[in-house]
């Protein structure tokens, strides 16, 4: 199946952080979080493609579990709240160190890159459920001010993973 067939079949739409998505589930159960009510859980399909290969740095308040489905592997770049940089790959080749699922804790900066292939498709489960009010997109200026050590070798490409 091609990326265009998947986009149509799964009814994916462009996402503001890059790639394509569709919300597939929102729990009717709710939880109170910092004086607001959120669904207990939500889930989406998320796909990066060769013509939209970057999910730009952003952070969410909630924990997010990522599940690889098909296509090529996806490279993740994380920055913890205290500035620790890490990376890993979500994909099918467990023997080569790829992971079929992974969790990104709340308040971690996260960027995702499709390094090869036509697409990489995954799902994300978010708890408490996703709300745009809980998400922040990174700017290069903010990231450089907060994490100047990550803008020198070997992490100098971090700026390319920020939208502005």
URURWO-V814394 format. One record per pair of residues at least 12 apart in sequence whose ideal C-beta (glycine too) atoms are under 8 Angstrom apart, sorted by the first residue. I is the first residue (numbers start at 1). J is the second residue. D is the distance in whole Angstrom. If there is no record, write none. Layout:
i=I j=J d=D
i=I j=J d=D
This chain:
i=2 j=118 d=7
i=3 j=47 d=7
i=3 j=49 d=5
i=3 j=50 d=7
i=3 j=71 d=8
i=3 j=118 d=5
i=3 j=119 d=4
i=6 j=47 d=7
i=6 j=119 d=7
i=6 j=121 d=6
i=7 j=20 d=6
i=7 j=47 d=7
i=10 j=22 d=6
i=10 j=45 d=5
i=10 j=47 d=8
i=12 j=45 d=6
i=12 j=47 d=6
i=14 j=52 d=7
i=15 j=46 d=7
i=15 j=55 d=8
i=16 j=137 d=7
i=17 j=55 d=5
i=17 j=56 d=5
i=17 j=58 d=5
i=17 j=137 d=6
i=17 j=163 d=8
i=18 j=48 d=7
i=18 j=52 d=6
i=18 j=53 d=8
i=18 j=54 d=5
i=18 j=55 d=5
i=18 j=56 d=5
i=18 j=112 d=8
i=18 j=163 d=8
i=19 j=46 d=6
i=19 j=47 d=6
i=19 j=48 d=4
i=19 j=49 d=7
i=19 j=52 d=5
i=19 j=54 d=8
i=19 j=55 d=5
i=19 j=112 d=8
i=20 j=46 d=7
i=20 j=47 d=5
i=20 j=48 d=8
i=20 j=49 d=7
i=20 j=52 d=7
i=21 j=44 d=5
i=21 j=45 d=6
i=21 j=46 d=5
i=21 j=47 d=7
i=22 j=44 d=6
i=22 j=45 d=5
i=23 j=42 d=6
i=23 j=43 d=7
i=23 j=44 d=5
i=23 j=130 d=8
i=24 j=43 d=5
i=24 j=44 d=6
i=24 j=45 d=6
i=24 j=123 d=7
i=25 j=41 d=7
i=25 j=42 d=6
i=25 j=43 d=4
i=26 j=39 d=5
i=26 j=41 d=8
i=26 j=42 d=5
i=26 j=129 d=6
i=27 j=39 d=4
i=27 j=40 d=4
i=27 j=41 d=4
i=27 j=42 d=7
i=27 j=129 d=6
i=29 j=41 d=8
i=31 j=128 d=5
i=33 j=61 d=7
i=33 j=128 d=5
i=34 j=61 d=8
i=36 j=131 d=8
i=36 j=133 d=8
i=38 j=62 d=8
i=38 j=128 d=4
i=38 j=129 d=5
i=38 j=131 d=6
i=38 j=134 d=8
i=39 j=128 d=7
i=39 j=129 d=3
i=40 j=127 d=7
i=40 j=128 d=6
i=40 j=129 d=6
i=41 j=125 d=6
i=41 j=126 d=7
i=41 j=127 d=5
i=41 j=128 d=7
i=41 j=129 d=6
i=42 j=125 d=8
i=42 j=126 d=5
i=42 j=127 d=8
i=42 j=129 d=4
i=42 j=130 d=5
i=43 j=123 d=6
i=43 j=124 d=7
i=43 j=125 d=5
i=43 j=126 d=7
i=44 j=123 d=7
i=44 j=124 d=5
i=44 j=126 d=8
i=44 j=130 d=7
i=45 j=69 d=8
i=45 j=121 d=7
i=45 j=122 d=8
i=45 j=123 d=6
i=46 j=121 d=8
i=46 j=122 d=5
i=46 j=123 d=7
i=46 j=124 d=6
i=47 j=71 d=8
i=47 j=119 d=6
i=47 j=120 d=7
i=47 j=121 d=5
i=47 j=122 d=7
i=48 j=74 d=6
i=48 j=112 d=6
i=48 j=113 d=7
i=48 j=114 d=4
i=48 j=119 d=7
i=48 j=120 d=5
i=49 j=114 d=7
i=49 j=118 d=7
i=49 j=119 d=5
i=50 j=114 d=7
i=50 j=117 d=7
i=50 j=118 d=5
i=50 j=119 d=7
i=53 j=113 d=6
i=53 j=114 d=4
i=53 j=115 d=8
i=54 j=111 d=7
i=54 j=112 d=7
i=54 j=113 d=6
i=54 j=114 d=8
i=54 j=160 d=8
i=54 j=161 d=6
i=55 j=110 d=8
i=55 j=111 d=6
i=55 j=112 d=4
i=55 j=113 d=8
i=56 j=111 d=6
i=56 j=137 d=7
i=56 j=138 d=7
i=56 j=161 d=6
i=56 j=162 d=6
i=56 j=163 d=4
i=57 j=77 d=8
i=57 j=79 d=8
i=57 j=109 d=5
i=57 j=110 d=7
i=57 j=111 d=4
i=57 j=137 d=7
i=57 j=138 d=4
i=57 j=143 d=7
i=57 j=158 d=8
i=57 j=161 d=5
i=57 j=162 d=5
i=57 j=163 d=8
i=58 j=109 d=7
i=58 j=110 d=6
i=58 j=111 d=8
i=58 j=135 d=6
i=58 j=136 d=6
i=58 j=137 d=5
i=58 j=138 d=6
i=59 j=106 d=8
i=59 j=107 d=6
i=59 j=108 d=6
i=59 j=109 d=5
i=59 j=110 d=7
i=59 j=135 d=7
i=59 j=136 d=5
i=59 j=138 d=7
i=60 j=104 d=8
i=60 j=106 d=6
i=60 j=107 d=8
i=60 j=110 d=8
i=60 j=126 d=7
i=60 j=130 d=7
i=60 j=134 d=6
i=60 j=135 d=5
i=61 j=106 d=5
i=61 j=107 d=6
i=61 j=134 d=4
i=61 j=135 d=8
i=62 j=106 d=5
i=62 j=126 d=5
i=62 j=127 d=6
i=62 j=128 d=5
i=62 j=129 d=7
i=62 j=130 d=7
i=62 j=134 d=6
i=63 j=103 d=6
i=63 j=104 d=7
i=63 j=105 d=5
i=63 j=106 d=5
i=63 j=126 d=7
i=63 j=127 d=6
i=64 j=103 d=7
i=64 j=104 d=5
i=64 j=106 d=8
i=64 j=110 d=8
i=64 j=124 d=5
i=64 j=125 d=7
i=64 j=126 d=5
i=65 j=101 d=6
i=65 j=102 d=7
i=65 j=103 d=5
i=65 j=124 d=7
i=65 j=125 d=5
i=66 j=90 d=6
i=66 j=101 d=6
i=66 j=102 d=5
i=66 j=103 d=8
i=66 j=104 d=7
i=66 j=122 d=5
i=66 j=123 d=7
i=66 j=124 d=5
i=67 j=100 d=7
i=67 j=101 d=5
i=67 j=122 d=6
i=67 j=123 d=5
i=67 j=124 d=8
i=67 j=125 d=7
i=68 j=90 d=5
i=68 j=91 d=6
i=68 j=92 d=6
i=68 j=98 d=8
i=68 j=99 d=7
i=68 j=100 d=5
i=68 j=101 d=7
i=68 j=120 d=8
i=68 j=121 d=8
i=68 j=122 d=5
i=69 j=121 d=4
i=69 j=122 d=6
i=69 j=123 d=6
i=70 j=120 d=8
i=70 j=121 d=5
i=71 j=117 d=6
i=71 j=118 d=7
i=71 j=119 d=4
i=71 j=120 d=4
i=71 j=121 d=5
i=72 j=91 d=7
i=72 j=114 d=6
i=72 j=115 d=7
i=72 j=116 d=6
i=72 j=117 d=3
i=72 j=118 d=7
i=72 j=119 d=7
i=72 j=120 d=5
i=73 j=89 d=5
i=73 j=90 d=6
i=73 j=91 d=3
i=73 j=92 d=7
i=73 j=93 d=7
i=73 j=98 d=5
i=73 j=115 d=7
i=73 j=120 d=6
i=74 j=89 d=7
i=74 j=90 d=5
i=74 j=91 d=7
i=74 j=112 d=5
i=74 j=113 d=7
i=74 j=114 d=6
i=74 j=120 d=4
i=74 j=122 d=7
i=75 j=87 d=6
i=75 j=88 d=8
i=75 j=89 d=5
i=75 j=112 d=7
i=75 j=113 d=5
i=75 j=114 d=8
i=75 j=115 d=6
i=76 j=88 d=5
i=76 j=89 d=7
i=76 j=90 d=6
i=76 j=102 d=7
i=76 j=104 d=7
i=76 j=110 d=6
i=76 j=111 d=7
i=76 j=112 d=5
i=77 j=110 d=7
i=77 j=111 d=5
i=77 j=112 d=8
i=77 j=113 d=7
i=77 j=158 d=8
i=77 j=161 d=6
i=78 j=104 d=6
i=78 j=108 d=5
i=78 j=109 d=7
i=78 j=110 d=6
i=79 j=108 d=7
i=79 j=109 d=4
i=79 j=143 d=8
i=79 j=147 d=6
i=79 j=150 d=7
i=80 j=105 d=8
i=80 j=108 d=6
i=81 j=107 d=5
i=81 j=108 d=7
i=83 j=146 d=7
i=83 j=147 d=5
i=83 j=149 d=7
i=83 j=150 d=7
i=85 j=150 d=6
i=85 j=155 d=6
i=88 j=102 d=6
i=90 j=102 d=6
i=90 j=120 d=8
i=90 j=122 d=6
i=91 j=120 d=7
i=109 j=138 d=6
i=109 j=143 d=7
i=111 j=161 d=4
i=113 j=161 d=7
i=137 j=163 d=6
i=138 j=162 d=5
i=138 j=163 d=7
i=139 j=162 d=6
i=139 j=163 d=7
i=139 j=164 d=5
i=140 j=159 d=5
i=140 j=162 d=4
i=140 j=164 d=6
i=141 j=164 d=8
i=143 j=158 d=6
i=143 j=159 d=8
i=143 j=162 d=6
i=144 j=159 d=7
